[in-house]
Amino acid sequence: MRMRNKYRKPTTLRCNAGNRCSFPVVVWSLVGCLVMLHLYTLVHHKDGDGGEIQMRAGHHLLFRELKEVEEENIQIPPPKGKRSPRAAKRRPRRTTTLIDEFLDESSQLRQVFFPDRKTAIDPLKDAGNESFYYYPGRIWLDTDGNPIQAHGGGILYDQRSRTYYWYGEYKDGPTYHAHKKGAARVDTIGVGCYSSKDLWTWKNEGIVLAAEETDETHDLHKSNVLERPKVIYNDKTGKYVMWMHIDDSNYTKASVGVAVSDSPTGPFDYLYSKQPHGFESRDMTIFKDDDGVGYLIYSSEDNSELHIGPLTQDYLDVTRVMRRILVGQHREAPALFKHQGTYYMITSGCTGWAPNEALAHAAESIMGPWETMGNPCIGGNKVFRQTTFFAQSTFVFPLPGLPFSFMFMADRWNPADLRDSRYVWLPLMVGGAVDQPLDYNFGFPLWSRVSIYWHKRWRLPYRWNAKKR
Ligand code: DGJ
């Protein structure tokens, strides 16, 4: 027997007395209204000053070059030296990959990955047509004509002096192995600092935190490790605070170090090192949020996960609050940034100085949960994308005057001669739907895609910094 459900919603709507409209008719009328409204808005904008439409068109033009997908077609050269047909039959020669070539110092492709001094970016000489062009991977000279030494670095935009400061590892010394199986290293020299108004011409401000030559028990003794220094400004104390990875040559101390200065160009006073929250800390970064709260993010538990926690108000220590994020994902080289209230992070895998695939992550709250979105690299070729363009993330910062745009900074490490490691700076854009199903949201993308575009040669649009913050 069919039961009548008195609570069942009617599928038809009563319009007027005696007049019945079907549900699809109502839906289609609504769609029609919306289309009309949209057309009206467009025409209205055209009739008016056209500002919105022009802005969108201008916006598109501004980014067209940056978002162009540039392909790379690098042919792997045939192996050198002749072999007898018998030898070739006995043991066929292993074919090499582009990654093998990158890691091979004597590769015929060495110039492709590490172009020589003749091609260096020289802001003092490259006037005219070459002005402001970035060439990822080329030697980059400072205003004294010396290669910039700021590896594993980060940028501070100093509101007070309206100047960018680039801090990084000053590695201008010989590379050697402290232990048979240990990673290649350079004795610690200190933290280099460079200043710029245009993000292209960099003046050497000297070593703002120097290594300790004699006291072997000191964290900064030259035999130890100082990596990935980052600086943020504390509005409350008026101090510039530097955090860095401090380690011994075996990477067993796994600590963070803190230094402070009254000026962005130092000298910085070294305060202490510690294992934050009582945990190992290797690759790390710091991030200053819009509300002024500082955060430390570090690889921990044998690099199997990242930890994140707020800093104290003076930025000189961590608080007791900490969350484990990206647990079991084995990520390092974190570079965190924020766009329209959402937090994003680029990380690398853990393969020493060798390049690997970058991943982008996003979170609504900085303390997590963080979701992994996928590889943000676009262009080059498959191997370029699988190796973060043969580089490793270190920092991302917003480009003022260019909405949705950031600078992605990475290091192309040269483990045979670490001082000759190169910089890979590329445009990073936030926008568009993500292309991978996500973990926590039943496959519905919540966040915009993060894209890092490969360019052999590129520059920021004309007057990009006209509207500085
Ligand atoms: C990878 C890290 O990201 C670098 O900063 C450095 O510590 C190397 N490992 C050392 O092998």
Boltz pocket constraint, residues with backbone or C-beta under 6 A from the ligand:
constraints:
  - pocket:
      binder: B
      contacts: [[A, 152], [A, 183], [A, 184], [A, 227], [A, 228], [A, 283], [A, 332], [A, 333], [A, 351], [A, 352], [A, 353], [A, 392]]
      max_distance: 6.0
